[in-house]
Every structure is written in structure tokens, then in C-alpha cells.
């Protein structure tokens, strides 16, 4: 009987080795939130809920809590590029999302790397925090329009961010949300989801998905009392995760909207400011049903 040593196993033909099942990979390119409620921390939790492996590229380190942002320290653009290269060359992310990019150098670097590695992506144009604190340099909205929006699969601004992208246009109702979505889509992205949670004129919350001129899908939800930290990050990450799994865009958005409502309904306080989403609430509910 011949011996079977380690060397024999390592030199076995590739065809004789068991095939590994590769998990779909979703990539977040965003800032770190020290409170754990938004940014890459929230994105990775949302990816786990969807059932994809989450990889992360840190664009900035922030000092923040439930009450607000105290400082923002961007990572050098070349280091951000190196992070994307390293993940893309080995793990081949199927889809990516951007969060806080802070300045034009980071925007241009991320756009170049997505193009180089042929990565589909969603742009969450993070310009201000829930607290109202700025998370971007003046003029960064213009950099997004020039470098990232033209090739994005989806852009997910809230009404304030949509207004900044459209150079200060007032967006005060659903009709104006639809017009804004159409005009942002004319800048190049495949689709635009304008989020209406910041509108004070509506009793509920309305989000508008535009996939073509005059082609809209509305998502209406009951407004939950209180302020919530990281809802935009969670929604964009959920959509990114479903897209990484191969879901069609419309279905990915619809499923994400439903999951987000479960997270909001189960939100809790962990400080004296905005509430934190319970990212694991959908998983807990599924476990109870099982």
C-alpha cells in the first residue's frame, strides 16, 4: 500500500480537487462610523442580512456618535485605490456601493478603479450626516456628477442630496421628487431612487424609483416616530447585496425597502441622540418563523 503524504496531496491535478463554492461578494467603499450605526459598519451588517460576503474599503475615519460628527479624517486617495485593487484582484466583487467619499480626489480614484476592474456600482451620495453635519468638501456633488454618476447602475439620494446634485433646486413634494429623479437620470445612471424621508409635508414616507423618462415605482411607508441613524446606508447596502446576488434592479430595490422597514420598526437607543437600526431584525423574524 503506497503512502499518501502531504506533498502528494498538494501536487494532485486541479481536476481532482474538490471545487469550492464561491460566495457572491459585495463591496462597500465608505467611511468608518465610530458609533457603528452607519458607514461601513452598517453596510457590512446589511450585506450579512442579504446573504453575501461583504468586503470593505475605508475612505475616511470619523469620530461620531448618536448625536453628531466631531471629526472627519479622509484616507489618502492612493490608499483607497490600493484597497480596491487588493479586493478586486482576488475576490472579484460582483457589485459595489459608495458611501462617504469626502472630496474630489477620492471620487476620481474610486471611479477609475471601478472602471479598471469592471465593477458595477451603486452611488449613495453621502454629503451630510443625519445630524446635519457635513461629510463632504464643498463642490463634491459636482465631482460625483462628472465622474461617478455617468456609469452608475443606481443613485440613491435623499431629497436634500438630490437638491445639491441639481444645484439647489427645491424639492418639496412627490411631483418634484419625480422630476428630480428624471433629471438626475439624464446625467447617466441607469436608475435613480429619490428618498423622501426628509420631506416634512408628507404624513408617510415616499421613495421614488425612476428607471426611464416617465417610468416610476413608488414605495410608501408609514412614518416611524423619532430620528434614525444610518437608514440611507442600510438601504443602499441592501440593494447592493441583492444586486450582487443577481437580482434585477427593480426587485432588489423593492425587497430592500421591505427589509429596511423591519429594521426601522425594531430600532433602539444606544445613546442620547438618533436611534440605531436593528439590522438583524429580519433574521430574527425569519428564525422565529422557522
Buried (B, 14 or more C-beta within 10 A) or exposed (E): EEEEEEEEEEEEEEEEEEEEEEEBBBBBBBBBBBBBBBBBBBBBBBBBBBEBBBBBBBBBBBBBBBBBBEEBEBBEBEEBBBBBBEBBEEBBBBBBBBBBBBBBBBBBBBBBBBEEBEBBBBBBBBBBBBBEBEBBBEEBBBBBBBBBBEBBBBBBBBBBBBBBBBEEEEBEBBEBBBBBBBBBBEBBBBBBBBBBBBBEEBEEBBBBBBBEEEEBBEBEBEBBEEEBBBBBBBBBBBBBBBBBBEBEBEEBBBBBBEBBBBBBEBBEEBEEBBBBBBBBBBBEEEEEEE
